[in-house]
């Protein structure tokens, strides 16, 4: 306890330790948590720790930390204000990030995404975070029209540092913007913000091996710094207790064998202090779980190094009615034709865009969604699930409420062992997603799906939830099937032909001619071939639909959310090892959405129009944290 008080005295200002009251404006999310019986400090801490996304995320955070011994301690969070690039320049920087990792290994720059630092880390109490959000909104609006049309960047290299520096006259403007933000933050949120005093820059690489300088410099010279870019002013926060800890990613689950050990869950992160390992024996480390807040010993080979920013909270990932999230167009009531503001609000009050470049069109934007199928029978009931629902005569008999009442074409005509259907819950999950899309007035013009039965069933159930099964026909596209390396056996599944699916009352387009026929698929294809196939078929789908409708839904596999979107955004494919780690994080009915950026052919990920779906052991799926991590 004494050690804890000593830490308080170092990091917690007196006015935060003793002034516990204050104006709170977290709106309905806070009200809802209070009505559920959560104490105000816990409710505020949960909203702060989840970026204020929604009540469900806050509840999940609270329930996962019921045994956290520090749950009720009044820790403030540490915040920082960055400029983050988006658009074509961001794509090039992400490409550089990936190439530099692949060719030269990880360096210190990889711990954080590409950014320009506008201030030092500062602390803000939970009940003042909403005021901090309003400060950023106000400051951005006050600076509307005061930035130049281009943010000039110049490449600089030294023996252990490579970066893009902002030219001094523009850097002075950005520093004044940060100073104005700090002045308002002190007045309205009672926080001290110290603007960044050093030269403003985007760090590309630092603290790397000297023999990598030439390769990194060559890659950096390939970045076209004059490309159009929207610079987003964003606030991130982190748990102050772990600011100087090493961030580890859980690679394998672990069940504790002794009381002093920490349970490891896939997808979680562990914070480890290099100076706090005195009680750990060889092969073990002592760390604290991000998800549960609990500490203990864990096997060292069950975790791996992660980027520091992987555990930061982004305050601005939720949309609000009346806000807009892209280039100027007729949907934005505060923008008149011909007016392209230099600074404009794009999302939550915490995320603002400084529009410092680029020519933007006013054409309506197209969207496409990629969704994983629902819960599958062989995963729930095991590889030999068929034996559980076959009687002595070979007839299908349901032996569990989560098994469907009937299966199409049962009786020797189907290879269900290779092509498992979804469970009852799988259909319910999909209908729930469809209902949410309908309630949000999301329009779907075309539906494509993998030939796997589980994908066809999921697409059908989504359409039922949207009440569109009689209006939209599913186009079964073999090119959307998952990486064939994951198929067991020496041949591909014997999928039900579209005509037979239609005969069993599936809403399938029997006139559709596949872009990649089944005969072109090969067993055990290479990773490069799978990524190329997925990218190509997605491009052709979007091209074919371009003049006939705006929004496309693809229902396929967990891997499809990555394979169908990554290269479309201008990113290079990850390594196969990193790809597999991403795929493991995508739950049933995980959904992501991409938006077309004008007529450039470039696409960018945006927030899906519905909330994520959590069921059973599935974690909450956040497309930004999973699919934009490079």
N, C-alpha and C positions, 0 to 999 in steps of 0.2 A: 504493500500500500504506500509506503514511504517513497519507493522508487517511482510509483505512478504520480504522486504529488509533485515530485521533483520534475518529472517530465511536463506536467501541467504548467509549472512555473516558467518553464523554458519556452513553451509554444503557445500557451493560451493567454492572451492579454487579460488584464484584470477586468476590463469592462465586459468581456465575454464570460468570465468565470462568475461574476456577481450580477450581471444584468441579464436575467433569463427571460424577461418579458420583452415584447416588442410587437410591432405591426407585422402581421402575417397575412399574405395574400396568395395562398396556394390554391385558392378556389375550390372547386367541387372535389378534386382529388383529396385534399386535406379533410374537407367536410365528410367525405365518404369514409375515410379511415377513422376519423373520430367517432362517427356514428356506429362503426363496427366495434368500438370499445378499445381501440388502441390509444395509449396515452399520447398526448400531444408531442412530447420530445421524441418518442419512438416513431410516430407518424412522420414528423418532419425529417428525422434522420433517414427513414426509408425512402422518402421522396428525393432527398438530396443525393442519396447513394445510388439511385436508379435514374437520375437525370429528370425526374418528374414525368416519366413517360406516361404512366397510367396507374390506376389503383391495383390492377392485377400484378404488375411488376413490383410494386411496393409491398404488397401482401406476400408475394413469393420470397422477397428479400427478408422480411420479418420472420416468416415461418422457418426459413432455412437457418436462422441465427438464434433460435430459441435457447441454445446452450452457450451462446457467446458471453463470456464473463464481462466484456467491455460494452455490451449493447447499450447500457444506460449512461455510459460516460459521455460528458458533453464535448466530445472532440469536434473542433471545427474542421472543415475540409479545406484543402489547399486548391486554389484556382490559378489559372493562367489564361491570358488572352493571346491568341495566335491569329495570324492570317493564314488561311489554307487555300491553296490553288484548286481550281476545278477546270474542267474542259480540256482542250487539246494539250495545254502545257502540263496539266496534271497527269495526263496519259503518258507524256514523254518522261516525266519525273518518275512515275511508277515503273516504266520500262527500264530506266536507269537503275532504280532500286533493285529490281529483279536481276538484271544483268550483273551488277556489281556483286550481288550475293553469290550468283552462280560462278562467276569467274574468279573472285577474290575472297570469297567468304564474308562473313558478317563483320561489320565494323561498328563503332559507337553510333554513327548516324542512323543505323537501322533501328535503334531503340525507339525512335519517334518518327512519325510520318513527315513528309516534306512540309515545311512551314516557315513563317517569319515570326520571330518572337517579338511581341510588342511590349511586354512587361515582365517583371520578375514574378515568381510564384507568390501569392498572397493568400491570407486566410479569410474565410467568411463563415459566420455562424449559420446554422441551418435555417433559422427563422428570417434571415436577411437575404437569402438566395433569390427570392422572387424580386426583391428590390434591385438586386444586382442585374437581373435579366432586364428590367425596365431601364436601367442606366445605359446598357449597351444599345437598346432600341432607341432611346432618346439621342445618344451621342451620334449614332449612324444617321439619324434623320437630320440632325443639325449640320452634319458634314455633307449633306446631299449637294452634289454639283461642284465640290471643291477639289476633286482629284483629277489628274491629267488622264488623257485617253489611253495611256500605256504606262505600265509599271516597268521602267527600264532596269534590266538586270545585266550584270557583267561578271564573267567567269574569273575566278581567282584560284590559284593553286599554290601550295607550298609543300614542304616535305611530308607533312602529316595532316594537311587540311585541304579540302576542295569545297568551294561554295560559290553561289551566285549572289553578288552583292547589289543592293539597291543604290542607284546613283544618289548622291548626297542631297540634291535639291528636293527630290521626291521623298527620300528618307526623312528629311526634316518635317515634311507634311505628316507622314505616318506617326512620327514621334509626338507631334502636336495633337494628333487624333488620340493617341494613347494617353497623353497628359490630360486632355479634356475628359476622357473616360475616367481617369483616376480622380479628377476633381469631383465629378458627379458621384462616383462610387463612395468617396469619403463623406459627401453630404447626405446621400440618400440611403446608403447601405452601411455606413460607419465602418468602412474597411480602408486600409492603407494600401494603395497601389503605387508601386515604383516603376515608372516607365523605363523601358530598356534604353540604356545610354550608349551602348556600343554600336558599331556599324550594323545596320539591319541587313540580314542576308538569309538565304536558304542554304542550310548546310547539306552538302551532297555526300561527303565522306570525311571522317577524321579518326585519328588513333588507329591507323591501318599499318600493315607491314610496309616497310620502305620499298620492297621489291614489287609492290602492287601499284606504286604511284603512276607509272607509265600507262598501265592498263586502265586505271580509273580515270586518269586525265583524258585519255582517248575517248572513253565512253562519255565523259562530261562534255567534251567538245561537240558531241553529236546532238546535244540538246538545243533545240531551236528556241531561244529565249524570247523571240519576238512573236511567238504564237499567241493567239487570243486566250485570255484567261479571266475568269471571275474570281476575285479574291474574297473569301468568306471570313468575316471576323467571328471567331467562335471561342466560347469558353469551355475549358475542360477542367475537371477537378480530379483529385486523387486523395486517398486516405493518407493523412499526414504521418501516421505512425510508421508507414512503410516506404517513406520517401527515399531512404538510403539503403533499401533492401534490394537483393537480387530477385528478379521476377522469374518464376519457374512455371512451366506448363505441365500439367499432369498428362503423362503419356499412356499410363496403364492404371487400371483400378487396383486398389489395395485395401484389404480388410484387416484392421488392426488385430494383432495377436496378443498385445499387452496394453495395459491401461495408459501408458505414456506414449502410445503411437497414434498417428493421425490417419484417419480414413481418407483415401484418395478416390476421387470421382472424376471420370473422363470429362474434359472440358473445363475443369476448375483450374485455378492458379494458386500457387503457393509462394508466399513471401519469405525469403531467407536472409537473415543478417549474417554476413561473413564473420562478424565478431561475436556472434551468439551461438557458436557451435561447440562450446567447451564440453557439453554433456553428450555429444554425439560420438558414437564409435565409428570406426572405419566402415565405409559403405553406407552410412546413414547421415542424414542432415536433420536439423531442427527448423521447422517452419510453421507458418500460420496460413490457414486456408482463407482465400478470398470469399468463398461462398458461405462458409459457416462461421468464420471468425475464430475457430478453434485452433489450438497450437499443439504440436507434438512431433515425435520422431517419425521419419519416413525413409524408405529405401531410396538411395540416391539415384539408382538406375531406373526408377519409375517416373522420373521427371526430367525435363530438358529446359534449357534456357529459352525464355520468351522475350519479346520486346516489352520494354517498360510501359509503353502507351497502350498495350493490350488490356490493361486493367484500369485505364482511366475512364471516367464517366463523361460522356458527351452530353452537355446540357442544351438540347435543341433538336432531338430526334423525333419529336411528335409534332403533328400538324395541328393547326387551329383554323377554324372557319374564318374566312375573310382574309387570311394570309395567303400569299402566293409563293410559288417555289420554282421559278424559272425565268427565262427571258421575258421581256415585256410583250404582252399580247392583249387582246380585247377582253380577257377574263379579269383583268386587273382594274378595279374601279378607280384607282387613284392615278392612272396613267392615261394620257390622251394620245391619239395617233401622232406619230412623229416625235414623241418625247421619249428619249432614252436616258433615264436618270443615271448619274454617276454613282449614286448609292441608293439601293432599294431593298426593302424588307422582303425576305424570301420564305420565312418559315416561322418557327417559334421565336419570341423576342430575344432569345439568347443567340440565335444564329442569324447573322446579317450578311448580306453580300455587298462588297465594295466593287461596283462594276467598273473596273479600270481597264477596259479594253474590249475589242471584238465588235463585229457587226452582227446583230441578231435579227432574225426574221420574225415575222408575226404569224407564220403559218400555224394552224392547230397542230399540236404535238400528238404523235402516235405513242402508244404504250404497248408493251408486250409483257406478259406474265409467264413465269415458269414455276410449276408447282410439282412437288413430289406426290406420289400416289399415297393411298391410305394404308392402314395397318394390314399386313399380309398374313395369311393363314399359316404358312410354314414357319414363320418367325414366332408366332404366338404358340402354336401347338407342336412345333418341332418338325424335323425333316420327314418323319414317318406319320404325318398327320392324316394321310389318306387311309391308313389302317384304322383310324379312330371313327371314320364315318362311312365305312362300307359294311354292309351286312353279308350274310353267308351267300347270298345270291348276286352279290356285286352291286347292289342298289345303294344309292346315296342315302345315308341316314344321319341326321344331325345329332351329335352327342354332347353338344355344348351350346348354350344360348348365344355365344359369340360366333357360332358357325352359321352360315346362311341357310335358309330353308331349302333352297334348291341351287343347283349349279347348272349352267348352260351346257348342253350336249354331253351330259354324263353318260358313261357306259361304253368305254373303249374308243370313243371318238376324240377324246381329249387327253393331252399329255399334261395332266395337272401336276405331276411330280416336277416338271421343268417350268411350268407356267402357273404358279400358285395364284388363286384369287384373293380378294380382300375379305376381311372378316366383317361381321355385322357392324362392329365399331368403326371399321374402316369406311364403310358406306356412310355411317352417321357423321364421322369426321368431315367427309367430303361435302355432305349436304349442309353442314354447319358453315363451311367455307363459302359455299354457294349462296346461302342465305345472307351472310355478312356482305358479300359482294353486291347482292341485290339491294340490301338495306342502305348501302353506301352509294347507290345509283351508279355503280360501275357498269359500263356497257362493254360487252364482249361481242366482237364481230365474227371471229373465227376461232375454232377450237381444233388443235392438233394433239395427237397423243401417240405414245409409243405403242407397238403392237402387243405388248405384254397385257394379259387379261386384267391384272391389277390396275393398270393405267387406264384401260378402257372403262372399267367399272368406276374408277374414281372420277373420270371426266363425266360419265353419265350422271353420277350422284351430284356433282357440282352443278350441272345443268338443271337437275331436279330442284336443288336448293334455290337456284335463280329463277325457277319456273320457266326455263327456256328449252326444255328437252324436246318440245315439239317444233321449235323454231330454228334451232341450230343443229347442224349435223357435225359429228365428230369425224375428222379426217385422220385416218390411221396411217402414220408415217413410220416405216421401219427404220429410217435414218435416225430416229430419236431414241432407239433402244440403247440401253446402257453399255458400258465397256464390255465387250464380249469375252474379255479375259476372265471376267467374274462368273461366266456360265460354266457350271460343272458338266463334265462329259465331253464327248468329242463332236457334238453337233449342237446346233441352235434349237431352241424350243419349237415345237409344232404349234405355232400360234393359230388361233381361230381366224379364218378368213373373214374379211368385212361382210361378205354376203351372208355367211352363216351367223355372224353377230347380229346383222339386221333382222334375220329370220327369227332370232330369239329376243326381239324387241329392244335391241340397243339402237340408239339414235346415231347410226353410222352412215357416212356418205359413201355409198357403194360405187359412185361414179368417179371418185377421186383416184388419180393415178400418182403413186408415190414418187417422190423426188429421188429416193434411193430405194430401189426394190430389194426384197429379201435376198435375192440371188447375189447381190453385191456385198452382203455382210459376210465376214469371215470369222471363224472361231479363233479366239486368242489373238486378236489384233493387237498391235503395239499401242502404247499410250499416245504417241504422236498421231497415229492414224485415227484413234478415237476422238481426240480433241479436234483434229482437222475435219473429220466427218460431222461432228456436232456443230462446229462453227459454220461449215458450208451449208448444212441443211437449214440452220436457223436463218442465215442470210437469204437463202432462196425462199423460205416461207415468208419472211418479211417483205421481200421484193414482190412476190406473187400477190400479196394482200394489199400492197401499197395504194393502189387506186380503187380499191373496193371497200375499204373500211379502215378504221383507225386502230382498234385494239385486238390483240391476238393472245390467246391463252394456250400455253403448251403444258400438257400434263405428262410427266415422264418419271424420271428417277432422281434419287438424291444427287447423283453426280451431274445431272442435267442442269441444275441451278448454277453450277460453276462452268460446265463445259459449253453451255449455250449462251453465256453472257460475257465471259471474261475477255475473249478476243474481240468481241463486238464493241467493247469499250476501249479498245486500243492496247490492252494489256497482253503481254506474252504469257503463254501457259506456265503454270507453276511446275516445279519438279513433280514427278509421279509420287514421291513420298509425301510432299506437302499437300498434293491434291487429295490423297487418301485421308489425310488428317482433317481436311476441310469437309469432305463428304461424310465422315463419321459424325459431324456435328449437326447435320441437317435432319430434322425429325420428319415423321409422317406429316404430310400436308404443309411442309415448309414452303413458303411462297416468297418470291422476289419479283420486283418489277423494274423495267428499264424504260427510259423515255428518250425519244429521238431528239437529237439536238439540231433543229433546223433541217437543211437539205445537205448537210455535210456527210451524211452516212454514219456519223458517230452516234453512239448511244451512251446513256449515262444512267446508273442506278439511282432510283428514287425510293422514297418510303412507299411500301405497299398500301393500298387503300383500306386494308382491314387489319385488325389486331392479330398478333400471332396466336397459334393454337397450341396449348400444352395439354398432353394427355399421358397419364401413367408416368413412366420414368423419363419421358421426353423432356429435354430442357427447353426453355423459351428460346425460339429461333429469332435472332436478330441479324438480318441480312447485312447490315452495315459492318458489324463486328466480325462476321464470318467471311463474307465474300469480298469485302474491300480491304481485308488485311493482306498486305503484300510483303 
